[in-house]
Amino acid sequence: MTNMQRYFNIAGPCNPEEHYMLPSELRCSEVMGLIRQKQYFVIHAARQSGKTTLLLDLVSEMNAAGDYHALYCSLESAQSINDPAQGIPAIIGNIRTAIKYNPSLPKAAEPPQTEHYYTVLKEYLTDFCIHLDKPLVILFDETDCLANGTLISFLRQIRDGYVNRSTIPFVHSVGLIGMRNIRDYKGKIREDRETLGSASPFNIVTESLTLRNFTREEVGQLLAQHTRETGQRFSSEFLDRLFHYTQGQPWLLNAVAREVVVKILKNDVSQSPTRAHVDQAVETIIQRRDTHIDSLLERLKEERVQKIVEPLLVGETRGVDPLDDDCQYVLDLGLLKESDGLLYFSNPIYSEVVVRYLGMKAQNAIPSDRHAPIAYMKDDRLDMKKLLTNFQMFWREHSEIWLERFQYKEAAPHLVLMAFLQKIAGQDRFITREMASGRGRLDICIQHGGSRYPIEIKIRRNNKTTEEGKAQLSAYMETLGCDEGWLVVFDRRKKPSWKSKLFWKTETVDGKVVHTVGC
């Protein structure tokens, strides 16, 4: 153990001597059982969720225990090589490098001198295993990065070694680790019209595992490590807020904790972090869009992702279909999660960055001088009448333009209104959003100066839409403890005139003041 102070890590795998961390195997406890049973398996999880940390921990523990020779091997450097004639030798090179720097393993032999790339990997691993005094376990990281041709050859040779290992020495247990489940490897290959033949290289996998997020209790244990080493204490309110925003996603919770401790409080351990510090840190991370978040947002451009995500943005029901590769793909990305058979954004941070990212063009096009936050203040309160009336005019002027510019056309009205609100919110206002899955609406709450301003967005589907919306808004207001709210209804029919679409109606619903705003 070094004398350096540990810290919340957001760059690369965790090291227990340098970083606050929890035992990774607790999040994927089945792995050692599969290894003892000589199984080949898959571990898939979203990026920055702790996969590599888990693998390095497992390799270190297995080598220390002495029952196996364990090897960690990343395949990332071979990802751009589609031709297996070059890809397979590159993989062998990565294996040899991993062996070279693993002190528990004997020196790696030279690979066989052959042009038969379709057998050389199997032969190399067989020759290596012959000279070992203990079973060999290899955990291949970034397997799903391999290009199709190399991927197929790699898996075929691993399968060949697997099925013949009762008579020919081969690797005791293999783990294929990546962001995607192995079923998505097959979907990717099918798109390119390549055949796998009758002896599928995928049928040797016994289990497909994933890494769960940290529980609230485990997040508390992580924070407690910092408290023990520095004396800085975290309140239960801080923990609740941190877990609410991150839902235990490892990178996010480390990023928020680091932002609070290092950036906001400047390592002053005499100060106790508050829930307000969490809010500030989350907003900074959302605006900064670190690599982890940016790589996730890039996926939104994919049609298969749009197909799954867009209904959630407008509050439509989206159930989990285990046979839908696109649905499983988005779950594997970590962008969405499943609960009671329905899909939801994995955490409030992801939902917020998705909404802001998709509405960014609209927000940038709104003139700051015409929509400065101070212009919407009246008697220390937000002038919602002025704000939403101005939005009605903005929507009338620009709606056709934005409907054409948006990739997510069904969600365009929601995104443009949220971009408008975000533009005028300023730093002193806080906007929360709830994608009310299955209820055909999006709930928004603007918080400012101790006041809350609930807004509900709906698309007109039929003559009952407005009445349904008023009842839903009244229920939403009840949960917030508000007695005034705003229902924004977008009429996307072409026939009605703007004069009939744009209206403002105020009435009392269940003892609450409801303003219906037509757009």
N, C-alpha and C positions, 0 to 999 in steps of 0.2 A: 504494500500500500504506500502510495506516495504521500507527501505532506501538502500537496496542492489542495486548494479548496475546490470541492466539486461544484458543479453548476448544472442548470437546466439546459439540456443539449437540443439543438435544432438542426445540426449539420452532421449527417452521417450516422453510423451505428453507435450505440452507447457502450461505454466502457465503465464498469463499476468503480474503477479507481479514479475516474475523472468526472463521471456524471451521476446525477441522481437517477436511479433506475430501480425497477422491480424485477424479480426473476421472470424472464421471458417465458419460460416453459409453463408457467401457470396459465398463460393465455392459450396454450396449445398442448394440453397435457397428454394427448394420445400418442405423441410422436415416439417416445421411447418404447412404448408397447409395440408399435409397428416395427421398429428397428429390431427388437428382440425376436420378432416373428419372421424376420428376413423379408419384410414386405417392401414394395416400391410404392411410393405415395406422392401426393401433390400437396403443397401448402400455397394457398393463394390469398392475397390481401392487398388492399390499396397501398399506394406509395406512401412512404413515411409513416408506416404503421408498426414498424419494429421487426420486419421479417429478417433483415440481415443481423440485427442484434440477437434475435433468437438463434439463428444458425451458428453464429460465432460462439454463443454460450454453449450450445449443444456440443459443438466440436470440442471446445475446451474441456467440458465436463466428461465427455466420453474418453478423450485421450488421457485425462487425469485418472479416471476410474480403471483404465487398463484392460477392459474387456474387448475393445475394438480399436482399430486404426481408423480415425475419423478425419475426413477431409472436406474443407469448404472450398468451393470452386465457383467463381463468378464467370458467366458466359457473356457478359455485357459487351466486351470488346469484339465479339464475333457477330454482333447483331446485324450488321449491314451486308453480310456475305450470304448471298442467296445460293451461289454455286457450291454444292457440297464438296467439290474437288478442292476448293480453297477453305470452305467453312469447317470441315471435319479436322484438317490439320491445325487450324486455328484453335479449335476446341482442345485438341490434344496438347497444344502449346500451353493453353491455360491450365490444364491439369498438371503438366510437368512443373509449371511455375508454382502452383499451389503445393505440390509435393516438396519442391526445393525448400520452401520456407516453412515447412511443417516438421519440426525437429523429432516428432515421434515416428516419422516414416523413413524407410530406407531411401537411398538415392534413387531418383527416377531413371529408368533405362531410356535409351534412345528409341524412338518409335520405329516400327518396322519399315524398311525401305520398300515401299510398294506403291503402285499407282492405283490400287484398289481402294479408293476412299470409302466404298460401301462396306468394307470389313475391317479397315485398319484400326478404328477406335475400339471395336470389340477385341481384336487381337492384342492391342496394346494393354488394355485393362486386364485381360486374361493373363498375359505374361507377367504383369506387375503383381497380380494376386497370387500367382504360383509361389513367389518368393517371400510372401508375408507369413508371419507366425500367428497372426490374429485376423479375424474377418475385417474386411474393408467396408466402410460406410462413406458414401459421397453425397454431399448436399450441393446440388447445382442451383446456384442463385441466378436470377434473371433469365430463366429458361425460355420464357415467352418472348424474349427479345430476338430469338433466333429467326432468321428469314426462312421462308417456307421450305426451300430445297434442302438447306442445312438442317432444319428442324426435323423433317421427315427422315433423313438419313441417320441423324443422331438418335432419334427414338427407335428406329428399326434395329440399330445395332445394340442399343440397350436392351431391347426386347429379345433379340437373338441370344444375348448373353444370359438373360434372365431364364429363358425356357430351357436352356441346356446346362444350367449351372450344377445340376446333380451329377453330371459326368465331367464337365469342363469347368475349372475354377473361374469364378467371376465375382463381381461385387456383391457383398452380402445384402446390403440395403441401399436404395437410391431414393433421394428426395428431389423432386422437381419443384422449384420455388419460383414464383413470379406474381405479377399482379392479377393475371387471369387464371380462371379455372381451366383445366385441360380440355373441357368440352369446347371452349372458345378457340383453342388451337385448331380443332377440327372445323369449326365454322369458318375460320380465317382461310384454311386451306381449300375448303369447298368453294369459296368465293373465286379463287383463282383456277377453278376447274381441274385441280390435280386430284388424282385418285390415290387412295391409301391401299387399295387392293383388299384381299380377303383376310390377310393376317394383319389386322390393325395394330399399329405400334402403341395404341392407347389402352389396349385391353389388359395390360399387366398392372395397372394402377389399382391398388386395393382400396385406398381411401383418398378423399379430397378434403383437406382440412383448411380452415381459415383461422385468422387471429381475431379474437374478439377485442373490443375496446376495453379500457380500464373501467371498473365500477367506481361509484362515488367513494366507497371505502378505500379502494386502491389509490385513487387520486389523493385522498387524505394521507395515506401512507407515504406517497411520494413527497408531499409537502412536509410531512413530519421529518423526513431526512434532512431537509434544509433547516428546519427548526432546531434539530439536535446539533447541527454543525455550526449554526450562526446565532441561535437564540431568537431569531425573528419568528414571530407567531402569526398564524393565519386563523382568522375567525371562522366560525361555521358559516356565516353569511358569505364570506369570501369563497369558501369551498363550494357552497351551493351555486353561486353565480358562475364560478369557473366551470363546474360540471355542467350547468345548464347550457352554456355557450358551446362547449367542446364535446359534450357527451362522451368524455373519456378518450377521444381520439388522441393518440400519443403525441404527434407533432404539434397539434393545436394547443394542447394543455401545456406543453413545455414552452411553446412560443409565447402564450399569454403570461405564464408565470415569469418567464425571463423578462418580458417587456415591463412587467410591474416592478420586479425586484431590481433590475439593472438600469432600465431606461427612465422609468417614472420616479422611483424612489432612490435612484442612483446609489444602490448598494448600502443605503443607510438602514442597517438592520434594527435600529432602535424604533423605527416606524413600523406599525402594523398595517399591512395592506387591507384595503376596504373593497366593498363591492363596486364602488365608484371607480376605483383604480382598474378593476376588471373591465368595466364598460369602456374606459379610456383606452386600455390596451387593445381591446377587441376592435375598436374603431380604427386605431392605428394600423393594425395588422390587415384589416379589410382594405384600407386605402393603399397600403404599401404593396399588397399583392405579391408576397414572396413567391419563390419558385414553386413551392409545394402547391400553392393556390393557383398560380398561373398555369401550371401543367394540367390541373384539373379543369380549369376554365377552357383550355384549348379543346377539350373533348366535346364541349357544347356545340362545336361547329359540325360534328358528325351527325348525319341524318338519323342513325340508329339511336343516338343519345337524345336528340330532339324529340323523336317519336315517344320516348318514355317520359321525358322531363316536362314537355310543354303542357300536358294536361294538369300537372300539379300546380303550375303557375296560375292557372285560372280556377283552381279548386275542384277540378273534375276527379271522379273516382278512377284510380288506377290500381288494379289488383295485381298480385304477383302471379305470373304464369311461369311455372318451372320448365315448361317446354319452349319458352320464348327466349332464344339466345340473346336478343337485344336487351331484354329485361334483366337477365342474369349478368350480362356484360356491365350494365350500369350499376348493378349491385356490387359487382366485383371491383369496379372503380372506387367504390367507397362514397360516391356522391349521394346515393340514396340508401335507405335501409327499409327493411320490412317489419311491419308490426300488425298483428292480427290480420294478416293476409293482404294488407294495403301497403303502398309505397309512400314514403315520406323522405324529405331531405334528411341527411344523416345528422345534421346539427344546425343550429341557428346561424352559425358563421357561414357555412356553405350556402344556405338559402339566401343569405344577404348578399354574398359576393356574386352569386348567380344573377340575382335581380339587378344589381348595379351594373354588372358586366354587360348584360343583354340590353340594358337601357342607356348605356354610356353615350352612344351617338346622339340620342335625343337630349340627354342632359347637357352635353357639350354645345348643342345648337340653341339652347335657351339663353338669351342674352342676360348676362348678370346684372347690367345696369337697370334693366326693366323689371327684374324679378329679385331685387335685393331683399333679404329677410326683413329689414326694417320697414319696408313698404307694406308689410302685412301685419303690423302691430297696431292695436287700438286699445287704449286703457290697459296696457300691460298684458293683453291677451292677443292670441292670434285672431285676426279678422278672417274667419273662415268663409264668410260671404264673399269678400273681395278675392280671396285666394282661389276659390273654386269657380267663381264667375270668370276670373281671368283665365283659368284653365279651360273653361268652355270655349272662350274665344280662341285660345291657342289651338285647341283640338279642331275647331272648325277650320282654321286656317291651314293647319299642317297635317291633318289626319291622313289624307290620301298619300302624301309624301312618305310618312312614316310607315304606313301599311305596306308600301312597296319596298322600303329599305330594310325592314325587319325580316330576318330569317324565321323567327318565331312569330308568324303572322297572327295566329290565333290569340297569342298572349300580348300582341302589340298594344291594345288599349291600356291594359294593366301596366305594362312596362313604361309607356309614355307618361301616364299619370304619376307613377312612382318616381320617375326621373324628374318630373316637374316638382314634386314635393321635396325630393332630395336636394334639388337645386336651391330651393328657397329655405330649406331647413336650417342651414348655417351650422355653426359649431355648438349653438346653445340649445338645439332641439334634438330629440332622440326619437327615431322612428322604429317601431317594431312591426313585424308583419307575421301573419299567420295564414299559411296556405290551408284553407279549410277543406281538406280532401273529402270528396264525396258530397259536398254541399254546394258546389258550383259558385264559389265566391272566394274573394281574397279580403281578409281583414287587416286593416292598418290602424295603428294608434300613434299619433304624434304626441310626444310629451314635452312640455315646456313650462317652466316656472311653477311647477307643482300641479299644473292642469293637464288633463288628457283630452285628446280630440279623436274619437273613434270614427273611422271611415270604412265603409264596406263597398267593394267594387263587384259589380255583376254585369254580365252580358245579357241583353234582352233575348230570351229564347221564345217566349210566348206572352200572352196577356197576363199570366200569373206571376211573371218574374218580379215585378215591382212589389207586389203584396208579399211574396215570399221573402224578398230582400228586406223589407221593413221588419218583418217578424224576426228574421235572423239578426239584423242589426240591433234590435231591441234586446235580444238574448245576449249578444256580444257586449252591449253596453252594461247589462246587468253584471257580467263577470268583471268588468272594469270599475264598476261603481260610478258610472257616468249617467247623467240625465239628459244629455244632448248628443246627437250623432248625425252623420252625413252618409247617405246612400247614393253612390254614383252609379248610374245605369247607362251603359253604352248601347246604343241602337245602331247596329251595323247593317241594317236594311238599306238598300239603295233608293227605294221609292219615296219614303217620307222625306219632306223638306227639312232643312236645318231649322227652320222656324218651329217646326213641331218637335224636333229632336231635342232642342235646347230649351230647357225649362227649369224652374225652381219651385218646389212645392214644400211648404212647411205644415206639419200636422202633429198631433199627439198620438203616440202609440204606446199602449200599456203604461200610461203616465209619464212617458218620456217624449222629448221633443225630437222629431225626426225630420231632417231636411232631405228631400229627394232631389237629386241634381241630374238632369238629363243631358246626355252627351251624344 
